[in-house]
C-alpha cells in the first residue's frame, strides 16, 4: 500500500502540469536508493516507477511477485516480456500512455547519470527536465506532513523503541566490561525480538572518548561503554517501513564541571524548544532558539536542531536556522510547524577531551497538539 493520499497525489500531478513535466520517473536501485518509490507506489525496493501527468502509474520491478503483493499502481510490467530491460518496458509504456511525441521527463536529483543517458537512447525524442531539485522539494513538502496511516505506523515504532530504551538503560546500569560493540549488537538483536523489521540505521555507540563526534566513526568499537564520563547511544528501529530516531545519553561515575555544564546547557536548549513547538510556529525560529542558548554558553551548534521522521530516519522537514548567505537565501523558503509533522529534536554540546551530550526524542503534531512519542532522558550511573 502506498503512503501518499489521493489528495497529495493530485497536488503532485498539478505541479507536474505547472512545470510542463509529462512523465515523472522514480528509480530505486543499488546505484541510487530512494524511499520515494515506496511512498508513491507502495513497492519497497528495486524498481522503476513512471507517473504520467494524468496520474497513470506504471511499475517496472525486479521482483514481480513482490510488487504484486505490495504495489498500488495501474500497471506492473514483467521485464521478462521486454528482454529483461526496464528501458524497453518504459519506452513501450511511454508510447502507449504519453500523448506527446517529445515528452518532458522529470527525474530526481539522485538519479544516476546512466539513467539519463539510457532515456536519451531509448526515447530519443524526450527532453529531460532541467531542475530536478524542484521535483525533490515538492516531494519533500508532501512528505513533511504524515497521513493518518503514517502517524499510526510512527506511533507503533516509537512504542517499540520505548520498550527497547528500558532494555538499554538496564544494560548500562548492569555494565561491567561490556563494550560499545556489545551494546550495538544487543540493540540490533533485541529490537528484532520486539518485532522490528531492522535497524533504521547502524546504532552509534560512543563512550566519553568518542562521544564528542557528531556521528562517531566507526559506529561502535571494542572500547568499554561505561568509561567514566559522557556516553551515548543513537539508535533507531524500523517497523512497517517507518523509522524512529533516539539518542539516549549516560553520565557514568564522577563527571567534571565542564561535563555537567554541557548537560545543563543542552537540557536548557531542549526544554526551550520543546516549549516553543506549536502549530504555525516558524521552524527556523525554533532552531535559532537552540543555537542561541548553546552558542551563548560556548558550544557551537554545527548541525541542524532536528529533522522529520518517516520512511527515512532523516525525512522532511529539517530544522535549521534561517540562512544568512545571500545565495542560499535565494532558494530558502520559510516552513512552519503543521498538523501531521513528526520530528526528532536533538540539541547537544560537544567538547573533545570531555565527550559529548545529546538528548534526542521524537514528537508528533496530531489533533493540534504536541505528543511526546519517545522517552529518552539523561541517566546518571555511579
N, C-alpha and C positions, 0 to 999 in steps of 0.2 A: 504494500500500500504506500502510495506517495504521500509525502508530508504536506506539500503545497495544497492550499484550498482552491476551489474554483474561482473565488473572488480574487485571490492573489495571482492565479494563472491569467485571469482576464487582464489584470493590471500589467503583467509582463508582456502579454500579447499586444496591448495598446502601446507599450514602449517600443516593441519591435516595429510596429507600424509607424510610429513617430520618427524613428531612426531610419526607416526605409530598409529594414532587415527582412528579407523574405524567408530565411531559414536560420534557426539557431542550432548550433552543434555543441554538444557537451560530450567530451571524450574522457573516459576513465580507463587508464591502462597502467602498466608498470612504469611507463615513461612519464606519466603525469596523472596523479591521483586527484580526484575532486569529489567531495560529498554532494555537490550539486546534482550529480547523477541520481543518487538515492532520493534527494529532496524532490526532484522534478518527476521521477518515474517510479520510485519505489524499489528499483533494482539496485542491489548493493554494490556491484563491482564489475569491472572488465566489460565495458560495452560502449558503443557509440549511440548517442541519443540525438534524434533530429526532431525539432519542433517547428512547424510552419507558422507563418504569421496568422493563419486562420485557426491555429490550435491543434492541427493534426499531429499526432506523435508517433514516432517510429523508433523502435529499439533494435539495434544490431548487436546482440550479446555474444560473448564467447561461449556461454553455457545456457542453452535454450531451456532446459528443464528448470534451472534456477530462475530464469526470467519468467517462465510461465507460472511459477509459484509466487513471485514477489512483485512483478511489474504491473503497473496500472497505465497502460498505453493502448493506442489504437492498433498498432501493428508490431509484431515480433517477427523479424526476418531471420531465418536459419541460414547461416553463411555457407552451409553445405550446398545450397542451391545457387550460390554466387561464386563458385570456385574458391571458397574459403576466404573471400575478400570483402571486408566491410565497405571498402570504397566502391566495389561493384554494386553491392547492395544499396549503398547510399545513392549512387548515380541513378539506379533504377527507380528508387523512391522519388528523387527529385524530378525525374522525367514525368512521373505519373501524377505527382501531387503539387508541384510548384508551377504556377501558371506562366511565369515569365521565362524567356529563353536565356536571360542573363541574370540569374538570381544573385542577390547580395546575401552572402553567408556570414553570419557572426560566429566568432569563436571566442573562447575565454582566453585571458591573458597568459595562462599557464599551458596553453595548447602547444604541443611540440611543433617546431618549425617543419618537421617532416609531414605533419598533418596538412599544413598549408600547401606544401609542395604537392602532396597527393591530391588535394582538392583541385589544384590548377591542372593536374594531369588528367584526372578522371572526369572533371566537369570544367573543361577549358573555357567555357563562356562565363563562368562565375566571377564575381567580384568579392573580395574579402573586405568586410567592414573594418575600417582602419582605427577604430577606437575601442579595443577590447576591454579596457579598464572601465568604460562606461557600462558595459554589459555586466561586468563583475560588481560594480557599485549597485546596479539595480537589483541584482540577486541578493546582495548583502542586505539591502534595505528590506527586501521581502522577508529574509530570514532573521532579521533583528527582532521581530516580534513573533512569538510562537502561537501555533494553533492550539485549541483545547487538547487534541491528541498529543501534541508535543509537550505541553505542560504536564500532562499526566505521566508521560514517559520520563520526563526530567524529575518529577517528584519521586517516581519509583527508584531511579538510580541514586537519588540523594538519600532515600531511606536506606538502601543497601549500604551506601557509603558511611552513613552514621553508625550502622552496626559494625562496620569494619573499623571505624575510628575507635570504638570501645576496645576492640582487639588490639589495635596498635598501641593504645595507651597502656593496656595490660602488659604487652610485650616490653615496652620501655620501662615500666615500673619494676619488672622482674629481670631486666637485662643484667648480665654479669660480664661475660666476654663476647656477647653476640656482636656481629659486625653489621656494617651498613648493608652488605650483600644479604646477610641473614634476614634483615627486616624486609628488603626488597623482594626476596623470594617468598617470604611468609605472606606478604601482602598479595602478591600475584596468586599464590595458592588459595589463600583464604577468600579473596573476592570471588573466585570461581566456585568455591564451596557455598558461598552465599547466593550464587545464581547469576553472577555477572557473565557476560559474553567473553570479555577480555579486559586488559588494561586499556584505558583511554589513551595513555601514553606511558613510556617507561617511567617508573617511580624514581624521583630524585631524592636520594637519601644522603645526607651530609652531616658529619659531626662538626664540632666547633672549628676544626682546622679548615673546613671547606665550605661551610655554610655562608660565607661572605660572597660566594659566587652565585649569581642570579640563577643560572642553570648549570649546576655543577657537572664537571666532566672529569672522569667518567661518571655515569649516573649514580653508581654506588661502588664502594671498594671493600677490601677486607680489613679496613680500619675499624676499631671498636666504635659503635654508635653512641655509647653513653659516656664518652670522654667528657670531663667537667667543662662546662661552657654551654654554648647555644647550638643545639642540633635541630634539624628539620627533616620532615618527610613531606614532599609534594607529590600527591598521587591522584589518580582519577580512575573511576570504573566506567565501563561501557555496558549498557543494558538496552536491548532492543534498538541498538544503533545510537543511543543518546548518552552523553558524557557528563560526568561530574569532574570537578577540579578543586582540590582542597589542599591547603598546606597546614600541617599540624606542627607547631613549634614545641620544643622542650628546653628547659633550663636544668642542666644536671649539676649537682654539687653546689659548691660556693661559687657565685658568679661575681664578676668585677663591677665596679661602679659604672664603668662605661657600658658594659653589657646590660645592666639594669636600666640605664638611660635609653639604650636602643629599644628595649622592650616598652618602656613607658611612652616614649615618643610615638612609636608605631601604633600602640593601642590608642593613643590620643587621636592620631590621624584616622584610625579605623572607626572609632566611635563617632568622630565628627562627620565623616562621610556617610556612615550608616544613618545618622540623624537627618542628613540632607536629602536622601534619596526619596523622591516622591514623583507622582505624575507631573509631567511638563517641566521638570527642572532641567536646565541645560546640562548636558553630560560634561562638557568641558569645565564647568564651574565646580563640579564635584571633584574632578581630578586636580584642579588648581588648589582646592582647599587642602587636599592631602599633601600636595607638593609644597605649599607654603608652610605647613606645620613641620614637615620633615626637613626641608631645606633651612627653615628658620632655626632648627636645632643642630644644623651642620651635617645633615645626611642627604645627599643628592638623590632625587627620585629619577633615576635614569632609565625608567621603563614606565609603561602605562599603569595606571591605578588598577585596571581590571579589564574585563572583556566579557562578551556574551558566551553562552553555552548552548549547545545543540547537538547536531550530528558531528560537530568537531569540538574539541576542548577549547579552541580559540575561535569563536564564532562572532559574528557581528552582534552588537556594536562594540567598539573599542573605546576605552575611557582614557583619553589623552587631553592634556591642556590645549587650549587654542594655540595654534602655531603662531610664531612671530616672524618667521621667514616669509618675505613677500611672495616668493614663488609658490610655496606651499599654501599660502592664504588664497591664491587664485582658484584653487580647486577645493578648498575647505568648505564644508557645509555644516552648520550647527545642527546637532541632534539633541533631542530631549528624551527624557525618560517616558516610556509609553507602556500602556497596558500590554501584557504578554511578554515583556522582556525578562530574560533570565540571565543573571550576571554573576560573575566571580569577582570579588573585591579582595585585593591583596597588597596593601601597603606594607613596607618593610624598611629596615635600616641595616646597612652592611659596612663592616669595617674589617679589613684584612688584619689578622692577628687577634681580633676579638670575636670574629664569627659573624653570623647574620641572623636576623629575626624577621620572620614574615608570618602573618596570620591571614589565611585565605578561606573565605566561606562563600557559599553560593546562595543567592537570593532570587526571589521570583516576584514579579508585579502581577498580581491576579486580583480581579474584582476591585481594582482601585487601591489595593493595599500591598504593602511590602511583606512578603513571607520569608522568614529565615528557613532555608532548606537544609543546611548542614550545620554541624555543631563543633567545629574545631575551636580550641581555646589554648591559651598558654598553660603548660604543665610544668610545675616545679618538682623535680625529683631529687631528693637529697642522697 
